Amino acid sequence: MELVEQVNVKVDSKGRICIPAEIRKEIGETATIKRVPEGFLLVPGKKEDAVEKLRKIINSKRKRTGKPENWSPEKMKSIWGKSE
C-alpha cells in the first residue's frame, strides 16, 4: 500500500469534504478532527461501544448535593395529584 503524505481536497457548497477512497479505507468508520498548532488533524476515531459507555455511566459515583429526605407516605401522596 502506498503511503499518502498529503492530499488537497475541496469543501463543497454545503461545507462537506470529500475524502478519497484509499484514505477512507485507512480511517475506518469514524474519524476525529483535532485542532493542532498547524491547523487541523484528521485521525481515525475509536468506535464507541454503547453498552460499554452505559456501563461506565452506571458504575460511576454520583455527587450528592444534599442529604436525602425520608418523606412520609402522606406527603408523597399529597404531590401525586399535582401537575407542574
C-alpha positions as CSV (number, residue, x, y, z in Angstrom):
1,M,0.0,0.0,0.0
2,E,1.3,3.4,-1.0
3,L,1.7,5.9,1.9
4,V,-0.1,9.2,1.0
5,E,1.6,12.1,2.7
6,Q,-0.8,14.9,1.8
7,V,-3.9,15.3,-0.3
8,N,-5.7,18.5,-1.2
9,V,-9.5,18.3,-1.1
10,K,-12.2,20.9,-1.8
11,V,-15.0,21.9,0.5
12,D,-18.4,21.8,-1.3
13,S,-21.2,24.4,-1.0
14,K,-22.7,22.6,2.0
15,G,-19.3,22.5,3.8
16,R,-18.6,18.9,3.2
17,I,-15.2,17.5,2.4
18,C,-14.8,14.5,0.1
19,I,-12.1,12.1,1.4
20,P,-10.5,9.9,-1.3
21,A,-11.4,6.2,-1.1
22,E,-7.9,5.0,-0.3
23,I,-7.8,7.3,2.7
24,R,-11.3,6.4,3.9
25,K,-10.2,2.7,3.9
26,E,-7.4,3.6,6.3
27,I,-9.6,5.8,8.5
28,G,-12.4,3.3,9.0
29,E,-16.0,4.1,10.1
30,T,-15.3,7.1,12.3
31,A,-12.8,9.9,12.4
32,T,-11.8,12.6,14.8
33,I,-10.8,16.1,13.8
34,K,-8.3,17.7,16.2
35,R,-7.2,21.3,16.3
36,V,-3.3,21.4,16.4
37,P,-1.0,24.4,16.2
38,E,-0.5,23.9,12.5
39,G,-4.3,23.7,11.7
40,F,-6.4,20.6,11.9
41,L,-5.5,16.9,12.0
42,L,-7.8,14.1,10.9
43,V,-7.2,10.8,12.8
44,P,-9.0,7.5,12.8
45,G,-11.7,7.6,15.5
46,K,-12.4,4.9,18.0
47,K,-15.8,3.1,17.6
48,E,-17.7,3.8,20.7
49,D,-19.4,0.8,22.2
50,A,-22.8,2.0,23.5
51,V,-23.0,-0.8,26.1
52,E,-19.6,0.0,27.5
53,K,-20.5,3.7,27.7
54,L,-23.7,2.9,29.6
55,R,-21.7,0.6,31.9
56,K,-19.3,3.4,32.7
57,I,-22.2,5.8,33.5
58,I,-24.0,3.2,35.7
59,N,-20.8,2.4,37.6
60,S,-19.7,6.0,38.1
61,K,-20.1,7.5,41.6
62,R,-22.6,10.3,41.7
63,K,-22.0,13.5,43.6
64,R,-24.5,14.1,46.3
65,T,-25.7,17.7,46.6
66,G,-27.6,17.2,49.9
67,K,-29.0,14.8,52.4
68,P,-32.0,12.8,51.1
69,E,-35.3,13.3,53.0
70,N,-37.4,10.4,54.2
71,W,-40.9,11.6,53.3
72,S,-43.9,10.1,54.9
73,P,-46.4,8.2,52.7
74,E,-48.9,11.1,53.3
75,K,-46.5,13.7,52.0
76,M,-45.7,11.6,48.9
77,K,-49.5,11.1,48.2
78,S,-50.1,14.8,48.5
79,I,-47.9,15.5,45.5
80,W,-49.2,12.8,43.2
81,G,-52.2,14.7,42.1
82,K,-50.3,17.9,41.4
83,S,-49.1,18.7,37.9
84,E,-46.4,21.2,37.2
